[in-house]
Amino acid sequence: MEAQIEGASERPAPRNTPFSGEERQKQTRVNNLMLSRTRVLSEMQHCCNVRFRAQLESELVFLETELKKYAN
């Protein structure tokens, strides 16, 4: 319970001003990249095919590279 309270205090406060169009696009892109990264990691846990695993690893590198572009 305490960890949840501490975790909530570490999150940024919600913004009172709306996102600009550019900020909204950036946030959408980051969210999509994070969802894709989660999917790839999940598939890698259950993957048995060596070729498919290599493709997933390549995709993961790409996604992490893209996410670094949006990091502050």
N, C-alpha and C positions, 0 to 999 in steps of 0.2 A: 504494500500500500504506500509506504513512504517513497519507494522508488518511482511509483507512478506520479506522486505529488512533485518530486524533484524533477522528473522528466517533463512534467507540464510547465514547470517554472522556467525550464531551459528553452522551451519553444518560443519563437518570436511572437510578439503580441500581434493580433490581427490589425490590419491597416484600416484606418478610417477613410482614407481616400481611395477611390477606385484605381485599378491598374490602367495605365495607358495601353493603347493597342499593341505597341511594341513589347511592353512588359508582359502583357497577357500572352502574346505569341511565344515569348521566351519561356514563360512558366509552363505553357502547354507542351512545348518541345521537351523541356526537362522532364516533365511528368511522363510523357510518352517514352522517352529514353529509359527512365527508371523502370517503367512497367516492362519494357522489352528486356532490360537487363535481368529483372526478376524471373521472367519467363525462361530466358536462356539458362540461368543458373539452375532453375528447377529441372529443365530438360537434361542438363548435364548430369544431374544426380541419378537419372534413370537411364542414361544412354549406354548402350552396349556396343554399338557400331563404331569402329575406329574412325571411319571417314566422316560420319555425322558428328562425332565428338570434335574432330579437328575443325569442322565448319563452325560448330558452336563456339569453340575457343576463339576462332577468328572473329566471329560476330561479337563476342564479349569484349575483345580488344578494341574493336571499332566503337562499340557503345561507350566504353569507358573513355576513349579518346574524345568522343563527342561531348560527353558530360564534363570533361575537364575544360572544354571551351566555354562552358556556361558557368563554371565555378567562379565565385567572387574572389 
